[in-house]
Amino acid sequence: MRSRYVRTAYQVPKDFSIRLTLDTNLEVLSERPQTNITQNGVLTSGTSWCRRWDDLYVNPLEVVHFGHAILETKTQIPSGEAAPQWLESLLRTDMVHDAKNFSKFTYGCASLFRKS
């Protein structure tokens, strides 16, 4: 399985106390295609352990698009100090839902390889 996404990182330069990463456009793709169509239009069976970079056709059943963004927060705030108010406010909005230990890999496996 291969995952692809766009990552944007937010951090104040030289300040490691707060780092936010926002992953968008997440797609997971089966590395074991059932069929391939190569650059010269040749149809091949899925015998390789992974897709080649020149594969042009991807069966829609072999790719899953995740319809949400993933916001990860990492903080190194000294014990006894509170997180900044702007961060607390962001995490309390209806746009952010806590999903502890969310794994893109596990999501991909569950979505691509579920039993019918």
N, CA, C and O atoms as CSV, one atom per row, in Angstrom:
chain,resi,resn,atom,element,x,y,z
A,1,MET,N,N,0.838,-1.159,0.000
A,1,MET,CA,C,0.000,0.000,0.000
A,1,MET,C,C,0.895,1.238,0.000
A,1,MET,O,O,1.926,1.288,0.672
A,2,ARG,N,N,0.477,2.211,-0.757
A,2,ARG,CA,C,1.205,3.477,-0.829
A,2,ARG,C,C,0.251,4.593,-0.422
A,2,ARG,O,O,-0.922,4.583,-0.797
A,3,SER,N,N,0.750,5.544,0.338
A,3,SER,CA,C,-0.077,6.702,0.680
A,3,SER,C,C,0.568,7.948,0.097
A,3,SER,O,O,1.787,8.048,-0.044
A,4,ARG,N,N,-0.302,8.891,-0.233
A,4,ARG,CA,C,0.173,10.152,-0.781
A,4,ARG,C,C,-0.691,11.257,-0.177
A,4,ARG,O,O,-1.908,11.112,-0.058
A,5,TYR,N,N,-0.057,12.345,0.196
A,5,TYR,CA,C,-0.790,13.464,0.782
A,5,TYR,C,C,0.054,14.720,0.651
A,5,TYR,O,O,1.248,14.656,0.357
A,6,VAL,N,N,-0.577,15.855,0.872
A,6,VAL,CA,C,0.104,17.147,0.885
A,6,VAL,C,C,0.250,17.564,2.340
A,6,VAL,O,O,-0.737,17.643,3.073
A,7,ARG,N,N,1.477,17.831,2.754
A,7,ARG,CA,C,1.732,18.208,4.152
A,7,ARG,C,C,2.156,19.672,4.221
A,7,ARG,O,O,3.013,20.133,3.467
A,8,THR,N,N,1.526,20.383,5.149
A,8,THR,CA,C,1.894,21.748,5.456
A,8,THR,C,C,2.244,21.791,6.939
A,8,THR,O,O,1.470,21.340,7.784
A,9,ALA,N,N,3.414,22.337,7.244
A,9,ALA,CA,C,3.864,22.400,8.638
A,9,ALA,C,C,3.900,23.852,9.100
A,9,ALA,O,O,4.297,24.749,8.357
A,10,TYR,N,N,3.481,24.060,10.330
A,10,TYR,CA,C,3.475,25.385,10.939
A,10,TYR,C,C,4.305,25.326,12.212
A,10,TYR,O,O,4.067,24.502,13.095
A,11,GLN,N,N,5.289,26.225,12.285
A,11,GLN,CA,C,6.130,26.303,13.478
A,11,GLN,C,C,6.813,27.663,13.479
A,11,GLN,O,O,7.256,28.143,12.436
A,12,VAL,N,N,6.897,28.275,14.639
A,12,VAL,CA,C,7.630,29.530,14.754
A,12,VAL,C,C,9.122,29.195,14.601
A,12,VAL,O,O,9.612,28.277,15.259
A,13,PRO,N,N,9.844,29.920,13.748
A,13,PRO,CA,C,11.266,29.616,13.564
A,13,PRO,C,C,12.025,29.616,14.894
A,13,PRO,O,O,11.875,30.522,15.714
A,14,LYS,N,N,12.825,28.600,15.080
A,14,LYS,CA,C,13.688,28.425,16.264
A,14,LYS,C,C,12.908,28.261,17.560
A,14,LYS,O,O,13.481,28.378,18.644
A,15,ASP,N,N,11.608,27.992,17.465
A,15,ASP,CA,C,10.785,27.758,18.654
A,15,ASP,C,C,10.160,26.371,18.502
A,15,ASP,O,O,9.286,26.168,17.659
A,16,PHE,N,N,10.607,25.431,19.311
A,16,PHE,CA,C,10.154,24.052,19.183
A,16,PHE,C,C,9.005,23.712,20.128
A,16,PHE,O,O,8.659,22.541,20.279
A,17,SER,N,N,8.410,24.719,20.763
A,17,SER,CA,C,7.370,24.439,21.752
A,17,SER,C,C,6.067,23.953,21.110
A,17,SER,O,O,5.350,23.152,21.709
A,18,ILE,N,N,5.749,24.427,19.898
A,18,ILE,CA,C,4.519,24.000,19.219
A,18,ILE,C,C,4.813,23.791,17.746
A,18,ILE,O,O,5.424,24.635,17.090
A,19,ARG,N,N,4.372,22.662,17.243
A,19,ARG,CA,C,4.478,22.354,15.810
A,19,ARG,C,C,3.154,21.744,15.379
A,19,ARG,O,O,2.664,20.794,15.990
A,20,LEU,N,N,2.585,22.298,14.322
A,20,LEU,CA,C,1.346,21.769,13.749
A,20,LEU,C,C,1.651,21.253,12.354
A,20,LEU,O,O,2.377,21.898,11.596
A,21,THR,N,N,1.105,20.099,12.011
A,21,THR,CA,C,1.176,19.612,10.640
A,21,THR,C,C,-0.247,19.347,10.171
A,21,THR,O,O,-1.076,18.812,10.907
A,22,LEU,N,N,-0.506,19.733,8.935
A,22,LEU,CA,C,-1.813,19.545,8.326
A,22,LEU,C,C,-1.624,18.732,7.063
A,22,LEU,O,O,-1.003,19.195,6.106
A,23,ASP,N,N,-2.161,17.516,7.058
A,23,ASP,CA,C,-2.090,16.636,5.899
A,23,ASP,C,C,-3.430,16.682,5.181
A,23,ASP,O,O,-4.470,16.426,5.787
A,24,THR,N,N,-3.409,17.009,3.887
A,24,THR,CA,C,-4.625,17.089,3.079
A,24,THR,C,C,-4.483,16.212,1.845
A,24,THR,O,O,-3.390,15.753,1.516
A,25,ASN,N,N,-5.590,15.989,1.175
A,25,ASN,CA,C,-5.621,15.203,-0.070
A,25,ASN,C,C,-5.017,13.806,0.107
A,25,ASN,O,O,-4.297,13.327,-0.769
A,26,LEU,N,N,-5.304,13.163,1.217
A,26,LEU,CA,C,-4.779,11.825,1.474
A,26,LEU,C,C,-5.417,10.814,0.539
A,26,LEU,O,O,-6.640,10.744,0.416
A,27,GLU,N,N,-4.573,10.033,-0.117
A,27,GLU,CA,C,-5.005,8.915,-0.950
A,27,GLU,C,C,-4.183,7.702,-0.567
A,27,GLU,O,O,-2.984,7.818,-0.311
A,28,VAL,N,N,-4.807,6.550,-0.527
A,28,VAL,CA,C,-4.074,5.302,-0.348
A,28,VAL,C,C,-4.334,4.450,-1.577
A,28,VAL,O,O,-5.449,4.398,-2.097
A,29,LEU,N,N,-3.296,3.793,-2.024
A,29,LEU,CA,C,-3.310,3.071,-3.285
A,29,LEU,C,C,-2.770,1.668,-3.080
A,29,LEU,O,O,-1.738,1.478,-2.436
A,30,SER,N,N,-3.457,0.705,-3.617
A,30,SER,CA,C,-2.975,-0.678,-3.528
A,30,SER,C,C,-1.701,-0.820,-4.354
A,30,SER,O,O,-1.667,-0.421,-5.518
A,31,GLU,N,N,-0.671,-1.377,-3.767
A,31,GLU,CA,C,0.583,-1.622,-4.493
A,31,GLU,C,C,0.526,-2.907,-5.309
A,31,GLU,O,O,1.437,-3.190,-6.088
A,32,ARG,N,N,-0.521,-3.673,-5.138
A,32,ARG,CA,C,-0.639,-4.926,-5.884
A,32,ARG,C,C,-1.804,-4.800,-6.847
A,32,ARG,O,O,-2.891,-5.316,-6.588
A,33,PRO,N,N,-1.578,-4.114,-7.955
A,33,PRO,CA,C,-2.673,-3.882,-8.898
A,33,PRO,C,C,-3.145,-5.170,-9.546
A,33,PRO,O,O,-2.374,-6.104,-9.767
A,34,GLN,N,N,-4.431,-5.188,-9.840
A,34,GLN,CA,C,-4.980,-6.336,-10.560
A,34,GLN,C,C,-4.573,-6.283,-12.023
A,34,GLN,O,O,-4.271,-7.315,-12.622
A,35,THR,N,N,-4.562,-5.095,-12.602
A,35,THR,CA,C,-4.098,-4.895,-13.974
A,35,THR,C,C,-3.374,-3.570,-14.064
A,35,THR,O,O,-3.640,-2.650,-13.290
A,36,ASN,N,N,-2.463,-3.477,-15.005
A,36,ASN,CA,C,-1.722,-2.238,-15.264
A,36,ASN,C,C,-1.837,-1.902,-16.740
A,36,ASN,O,O,-1.902,-2.794,-17.585
A,37,ILE,N,N,-1.863,-0.626,-17.041
A,37,ILE,CA,C,-1.678,-0.184,-18.415
A,37,ILE,C,C,-0.454,0.707,-18.387
A,37,ILE,O,O,-0.453,1.747,-17.729
A,38,THR,N,N,0.592,0.303,-19.101
A,38,THR,CA,C,1.854,1.026,-19.060
A,38,THR,C,C,1.838,2.187,-20.043
A,38,THR,O,O,0.862,2.398,-20.763
A,39,GLN,N,N,2.928,2.931,-20.060
A,39,GLN,CA,C,3.035,4.136,-20.865
A,39,GLN,C,C,2.784,3.868,-22.344
A,39,GLN,O,O,2.202,4.708,-23.031
A,40,ASN,N,N,3.207,2.722,-22.842
A,40,ASN,CA,C,2.989,2.421,-24.257
A,40,ASN,C,C,1.653,1.711,-24.504
A,40,ASN,O,O,1.423,1.194,-25.597
A,41,GLY,N,N,0.766,1.681,-23.491
A,41,GLY,CA,C,-0.569,1.149,-23.680
A,41,GLY,C,C,-0.688,-0.356,-23.553
A,41,GLY,O,O,-1.731,-0.916,-23.892
A,42,VAL,N,N,0.356,-1.030,-23.072
A,42,VAL,CA,C,0.330,-2.485,-22.946
A,42,VAL,C,C,-0.383,-2.863,-21.653
A,42,VAL,O,O,-0.061,-2.334,-20.590
A,43,LEU,N,N,-1.341,-3.768,-21.736
A,43,LEU,CA,C,-2.062,-4.264,-20.568
A,43,LEU,C,C,-1.279,-5.418,-19.975
A,43,LEU,O,O,-0.957,-6.372,-20.684
A,44,THR,N,N,-0.969,-5.351,-18.701
A,44,THR,CA,C,-0.225,-6.410,-18.027
A,44,THR,C,C,-1.013,-6.891,-16.831
A,44,THR,O,O,-1.878,-6.172,-16.329
A,45,SER,N,N,-0.730,-8.095,-16.364
A,45,SER,CA,C,-1.395,-8.592,-15.163
A,45,SER,C,C,-0.641,-8.109,-13.940
A,45,SER,O,O,0.517,-7.703,-14.034
A,46,GLY,N,N,-1.297,-8.155,-12.798
A,46,GLY,CA,C,-0.698,-7.657,-11.561
A,46,GLY,C,C,0.262,-8.651,-10.946
A,46,GLY,O,O,-0.059,-9.251,-9.920
A,47,THR,N,N,1.428,-8.846,-11.537
A,47,THR,CA,C,2.382,-9.818,-11.033
A,47,THR,C,C,3.494,-9.180,-10.200
A,47,THR,O,O,4.207,-9.891,-9.492
A,48,SER,N,N,3.655,-7.881,-10.267
A,48,SER,CA,C,4.713,-7.212,-9.538
A,48,SER,C,C,4.280,-6.954,-8.097
A,48,SER,O,O,3.085,-6.890,-7.810
A,49,TRP,N,N,5.237,-6.807,-7.198
A,49,TRP,CA,C,4.908,-6.525,-5.801
A,49,TRP,C,C,4.490,-5.070,-5.616
A,49,TRP,O,O,3.901,-4.717,-4.595
A,50,CYS,N,N,4.794,-4.223,-6.605
A,50,CYS,CA,C,4.397,-2.816,-6.490
A,50,CYS,C,C,4.115,-2.244,-7.873
A,50,CYS,O,O,4.450,-2.845,-8.894
A,51,ARG,N,N,3.505,-1.096,-7.881
A,51,ARG,CA,C,3.233,-0.418,-9.150
A,51,ARG,C,C,4.514,0.216,-9.670
A,51,ARG,O,O,5.383,0.630,-8.901
A,52,ARG,N,N,4.609,0.282,-10.982
A,52,ARG,CA,C,5.726,0.981,-11.605
A,52,ARG,C,C,5.346,2.443,-11.762
A,52,ARG,O,O,4.163,2.783,-11.804
A,53,TRP,N,N,6.343,3.302,-11.849
A,53,TRP,CA,C,6.065,4.734,-11.960
A,53,TRP,C,C,5.385,5.083,-13.273
A,53,TRP,O,O,4.756,6.137,-13.370
A,54,ASP,N,N,5.492,4.225,-14.292
A,54,ASP,CA,C,4.864,4.543,-15.575
A,54,ASP,C,C,3.446,3.987,-15.704
A,54,ASP,O,O,2.854,4.055,-16.782
A,55,ASP,N,N,2.893,3.438,-14.619
A,55,ASP,CA,C,1.502,2.986,-14.656
A,55,ASP,C,C,0.589,4.196,-14.844
A,55,ASP,O,O,0.631,5.139,-14.054
A,56,LEU,N,N,-0.220,4.166,-15.870
A,56,LEU,CA,C,-1.104,5.290,-16.139
A,56,LEU,C,C,-2.517,5.053,-15.639
A,56,LEU,O,O,-3.214,5.999,-15.273
A,57,TYR,N,N,-2.940,3.814,-15.621
A,57,TYR,CA,C,-4.312,3.502,-15.242
A,57,TYR,C,C,-4.347,2.952,-13.828
A,57,TYR,O,O,-3.576,2.058,-13.478
A,58,VAL,N,N,-5.231,3.481,-13.033
A,58,VAL,CA,C,-5.453,2.952,-11.690
A,58,VAL,C,C,-6.933,2.631,-11.588
A,58,VAL,O,O,-7.782,3.505,-11.762
A,59,ASN,N,N,-7.232,1.387,-11.307
A,59,ASN,CA,C,-8.602,0.958,-11.119
A,59,ASN,C,C,-9.189,1.713,-9.929
A,59,ASN,O,O,-8.573,1.741,-8.864
A,60,PRO,N,N,-10.371,2.328,-10.082
A,60,PRO,CA,C,-10.956,3.072,-8.962
A,60,PRO,C,C,-11.161,2.233,-7.695
A,60,PRO,O,O,-11.255,2.791,-6.601
A,61,LEU,N,N,-11.230,0.918,-7.823
A,61,LEU,CA,C,-11.379,0.059,-6.648
A,61,LEU,C,C,-10.056,-0.135,-5.910
A,61,LEU,O,O,-10.030,-0.707,-4.820
A,62,GLU,N,N,-8.961,0.339,-6.500
A,62,GLU,CA,C,-7.642,0.150,-5.908
A,62,GLU,C,C,-7.068,1.428,-5.288
A,62,GLU,O,O,-5.898,1.472,-4.908
A,63,VAL,N,N,-7.897,2.455,-5.191
A,63,VAL,CA,C,-7.471,3.698,-4.560
A,63,VAL,C,C,-8.605,4.227,-3.690
A,63,VAL,O,O,-9.773,4.153,-4.072
A,64,VAL,N,N,-8.258,4.761,-2.521
A,64,VAL,CA,C,-9.249,5.316,-1.599
A,64,VAL,C,C,-8.839,6.753,-1.279
A,64,VAL,O,O,-7.685,7.016,-0.940
A,65,HIS,N,N,-9.783,7.670,-1.390
A,65,HIS,CA,C,-9.555,9.077,-1.072
A,65,HIS,C,C,-10.137,9.357,0.311
A,65,HIS,O,O,-11.313,9.093,0.560
A,66,PHE,N,N,-9.324,9.884,1.192
A,66,PHE,CA,C,-9.764,10.230,2.538
A,66,PHE,C,C,-10.350,11.641,2.489
A,66,PHE,O,O,-9.659,12.580,2.095
A,67,GLY,N,N,-11.584,11.795,2.875
A,67,GLY,CA,C,-12.300,13.044,2.688
A,67,GLY,C,C,-12.100,14.101,3.758
A,67,GLY,O,O,-12.906,15.025,3.865
A,68,HIS,N,N,-11.051,13.987,4.545
A,68,HIS,CA,C,-10.827,14.938,5.632
A,68,HIS,C,C,-9.352,15.332,5.658
A,68,HIS,O,O,-8.516,14.665,5.048
A,69,ALA,N,N,-9.041,16.395,6.353
A,69,ALA,CA,C,-7.656,16.770,6.608
A,69,ALA,C,C,-7.252,16.191,7.964
A,69,ALA,O,O,-8.103,15.916,8.811
A,70,ILE,N,N,-5.965,16.012,8.156
A,70,ILE,CA,C,-5.443,15.476,9.420
A,70,ILE,C,C,-4.534,16.539,10.032
A,70,ILE,O,O,-3.507,16.902,9.458
A,71,LEU,N,N,-4.925,17.025,11.192
A,71,LEU,CA,C,-4.138,18.021,11.919
A,71,LEU,C,C,-3.449,17.331,13.086
A,71,LEU,O,O,-4.103,16.731,13.939
A,72,GLU,N,N,-2.144,17.419,13.117
A,72,GLU,CA,C,-1.386,16.843,14.226
A,72,GLU,C,C,-0.714,17.973,14.989
A,72,GLU,O,O,-0.098,18.859,14.396
A,73,THR,N,N,-0.838,17.934,16.297
A,73,THR,CA,C,-0.193,18.941,17.133
A,73,THR,C,C,0.877,18.262,17.977
A,73,THR,O,O,0.652,17.203,18.563
A,74,LYS,N,N,2.040,18.893,18.025
A,74,LYS,CA,C,3.128,18.423,18.885
A,74,LYS,C,C,3.554,19.599,19.743
A,74,LYS,O,O,3.881,20.675,19.243
A,75,THR,N,N,3.542,19.367,21.038
A,75,THR,CA,C,3.916,20.448,21.946
A,75,THR,C,C,5.022,20.002,22.881
A,75,THR,O,O,5.097,18.838,23.275
A,76,GLN,N,N,5.874,20.944,23.225
A,76,GLN,CA,C,6.908,20.744,24.241
A,76,GLN,C,C,6.766,21.887,25.233
A,76,GLN,O,O,7.644,22.741,25.355
A,77,ILE,N,N,5.653,21.883,25.931
A,77,ILE,CA,C,5.355,22.943,26.883
A,77,ILE,C,C,5.819,22.474,28.262
A,77,ILE,O,O,5.466,21.379,28.699
A,78,PRO,N,N,6.599,23.295,28.938
A,78,PRO,CA,C,7.097,22.894,30.260
A,78,PRO,C,C,5.957,22.529,31.216
A,78,PRO,O,O,4.869,23.102,31.154
A,79,SER,N,N,6.225,21.581,32.084
A,79,SER,CA,C,5.243,21.132,33.067
A,79,SER,C,C,4.751,22.300,33.902
A,79,SER,O,O,5.533,23.133,34.360
A,80,GLY,N,N,3.445,22.345,34.089
A,80,GLY,CA,C,2.849,23.408,34.874
A,80,GLY,C,C,2.402,24.607,34.053
A,80,GLY,O,O,1.653,25.452,34.543
A,81,GLU,N,N,2.859,24.688,32.799
A,81,GLU,CA,C,2.438,25.790,31.936
A,81,GLU,C,C,1.293,25.333,31.049
A,81,GLU,O,O,1.229,24.168,30.657
A,82,ALA,N,N,0.400,26.240,30.738
A,82,ALA,CA,C,-0.739,25.931,29.871
A,82,ALA,C,C,-0.355,26.177,28.416
A,82,ALA,O,O,0.537,26.968,28.110
A,83,ALA,N,N,-1.046,25.486,27.544
A,83,ALA,CA,C,-0.869,25.728,26.110
A,83,ALA,C,C,-1.404,27.121,25.787
A,83,ALA,O,O,-2.274,27.625,26.497
A,84,PRO,N,N,-0.901,27.741,24.737
A,84,PRO,CA,C,-1.405,29.060,24.368
A,84,PRO,C,C,-2.913,29.033,24.098
A,84,PRO,O,O,-3.461,28.024,23.654
A,85,GLN,N,N,-3.559,30.147,24.372
A,85,GLN,CA,C,-5.010,30.239,24.216
A,85,GLN,C,C,-5.442,29.957,22.777
A,85,GLN,O,O,-6.469,29.314,22.561
A,86,TRP,N,N,-4.675,30.427,21.789
A,86,TRP,CA,C,-5.069,30.217,20.398
A,86,TRP,C,C,-5.108,28.732,20.046
A,86,TRP,O,O,-5.958,28.300,19.267
A,87,LEU,N,N,-4.193,27.953,20.616
A,87,LEU,CA,C,-4.184,26.514,20.354
A,87,LEU,C,C,-5.370,25.842,21.042
A,87,LEU,O,O,-6.043,25.007,20.439
A,88,GLU,N,N,-5.626,26.195,22.281
A,88,GLU,CA,C,-6.781,25.646,22.995
A,88,GLU,C,C,-8.078,25.971,22.258
A,88,GLU,O,O,-8.952,25.114,22.133
A,89,SER,N,N,-8.206,27.192,21.775
A,89,SER,CA,C,-9.410,27.602,21.038
A,89,SER,C,C,-9.562,26.804,19.740
A,89,SER,O,O,-10.665,26.375,19.401
A,90,LEU,N,N,-8.462,26.605,19.019
A,90,LEU,CA,C,-8.500,25.835,17.778
A,90,LEU,C,C,-8.954,24.404,18.030
A,90,LEU,O,O,-9.776,23.873,17.284
A,91,LEU,N,N,-8.430,23.787,19.063
A,91,LEU,CA,C,-8.756,22.394,19.348
A,91,LEU,C,C,-10.178,22.211,19.877
A,91,LEU,O,O,-10.705,21.098,19.859
A,92,ARG,N,N,-10.801,23.286,20.344
A,92,ARG,CA,C,-12.180,23.205,20.836
A,92,ARG,C,C,-13.228,23.476,19.750
A,92,ARG,O,O,-14.421,23.309,20.003
A,93,THR,N,N,-12.814,23.884,18.565
A,93,THR,CA,C,-13.789,24.201,17.520
A,93,THR,C,C,-14.453,22.928,16.998
A,93,THR,O,O,-13.958,21.819,17.199
A,94,ASP,N,N,-15.579,23.119,16.328
A,94,ASP,CA,C,-16.285,21.981,15.723
A,94,ASP,C,C,-15.569,21.430,14.497
A,94,ASP,O,O,-15.924,20.360,14.002
A,95,MET,N,N,-14.565,22.146,14.004
A,95,MET,CA,C,-13.842,21.693,12.812
A,95,MET,C,C,-12.770,20.668,13.146
A,95,MET,O,O,-12.247,20.010,12.247
A,96,VAL,N,N,-12.434,20.521,14.419
A,96,VAL,CA,C,-11.370,19.609,14.841
A,96,VAL,C,C,-11.974,18.530,15.732
A,96,VAL,O,O,-12.670,18.829,16.702
A,97,HIS,N,N,-11.700,17.278,15.394
A,97,HIS,CA,C,-12.171,16.142,16.193
A,97,HIS,C,C,-10.960,15.321,16.617
A,97,HIS,O,O,-10.101,14.993,15.799
A,98,ASP,N,N,-10.904,15.000,17.880
A,98,ASP,CA,C,-9.784,14.228,18.419
A,98,ASP,C,C,-9.839,12.791,17.907
A,98,ASP,O,O,-10.864,12.119,18.024
A,99,ALA,N,N,-8.746,12.339,17.349
A,99,ALA,CA,C,-8.625,10.954,16.883
A,99,ALA,C,C,-7.255,10.449,17.313
A,99,ALA,O,O,-6.340,10.322,16.500
A,100,LYS,N,N,-7.131,10.166,18.595
A,100,LYS,CA,C,-5.841,9.736,19.142
A,100,LYS,C,C,-5.312,8.516,18.389
A,100,LYS,O,O,-6.050,7.580,18.080
A,101,ASN,N,N,-4.036,8.557,18.110
A,101,ASN,CA,C,-3.319,7.450,17.462
A,101,ASN,C,C,-3.878,7.085,16.090
A,101,ASN,O,O,-3.792,5.928,15.679
A,102,PHE,N,N,-4.449,8.055,15.377
A,102,PHE,CA,C,-4.917,7.784,14.021
A,102,PHE,C,C,-3.722,7.404,13.161
A,102,PHE,O,O,-2.671,8.042,13.226
A,103,SER,N,N,-3.888,6.363,12.359
A,103,SER,CA,C,-2.813,5.876,11.508
A,103,SER,C,C,-3.273,5.862,10.055
A,103,SER,O,O,-4.269,5.224,9.713
A,104,LYS,N,N,-2.538,6.570,9.208
A,104,LYS,CA,C,-2.857,6.554,7.777
A,104,LYS,C,C,-2.682,5.141,7.219
A,104,LYS,O,O,-3.457,4.705,6.367
A,105,PHE,N,N,-1.669,4.432,7.696
A,105,PHE,CA,C,-1.426,3.073,7.233
A,105,PHE,C,C,-2.581,2.143,7.609
A,105,PHE,O,O,-3.063,1.383,6.768
A,106,THR,N,N,-3.023,2.198,8.852
A,106,THR,CA,C,-4.132,1.345,9.286
A,106,THR,C,C,-5.406,1.698,8.533
A,106,THR,O,O,-6.155,0.809,8.129
A,107,TYR,N,N,-5.656,2.988,8.342
A,107,TYR,CA,C,-6.821,3.414,7.568
A,107,TYR,C,C,-6.753,2.837,6.152
A,107,TYR,O,O,-7.753,2.340,5.632
A,108,GLY,N,N,-5.588,2.903,5.538
A,108,GLY,CA,C,-5.424,2.382,4.177
A,108,GLY,C,C,-5.659,0.883,4.109
A,108,GLY,O,O,-6.358,0.398,3.220
A,109,CYS,N,N,-5.082,0.162,5.034
A,109,CYS,CA,C,-5.273,-1.301,5.059
A,109,CYS,C,C,-6.751,-1.658,5.250
A,109,CYS,O,O,-7.278,-2.526,4.555
A,110,ALA,N,N,-7.402,-0.995,6.181
A,110,ALA,CA,C,-8.812,-1.290,6.459
A,110,ALA,C,C,-9.696,-0.932,5.272
A,110,ALA,O,O,-10.684,-1.617,5.007
A,111,SER,N,N,-9.354,0.128,4.558
A,111,SER,CA,C,-10.179,0.568,3.428
A,111,SER,C,C,-9.941,-0.248,2.167
A,111,SER,O,O,-10.885,-0.563,1.443
A,112,LEU,N,N,-8.691,-0.591,1.902
A,112,LEU,CA,C,-8.357,-1.292,0.650
A,112,LEU,C,C,-8.539,-2.796,0.736
A,112,LEU,O,O,-8.885,-3.433,-0.259
A,113,PHE,N,N,-8.315,-3.369,1.898
A,113,PHE,CA,C,-8.253,-4.828,1.998
A,113,PHE,C,C,-9.356,-5.419,2.873
A,113,PHE,O,O,-9.196,-6.507,3.426
A,114,ARG,N,N,-10.455,-4.718,2.998
A,114,ARG,CA,C,-11.563,-5.258,3.799
A,114,ARG,C,C,-12.213,-6.410,3.030
A,114,ARG,O,O,-12.222,-6.440,1.799
A,115,LYS,N,N,-12.742,-7.330,3.781
A,115,LYS,CA,C,-13.420,-8.476,3.160
A,115,LYS,C,C,-14.822,-8.051,2.754
A,115,LYS,O,O,-15.507,-7.337,3.485
A,116,SER,N,N,-15.225,-8.490,1.605
A,116,SER,CA,C,-16.571,-8.126,1.104
A,116,SER,C,C,-17.640,-8.882,1.823
A,116,SER,O,O,-18.823,-8.703,1.534
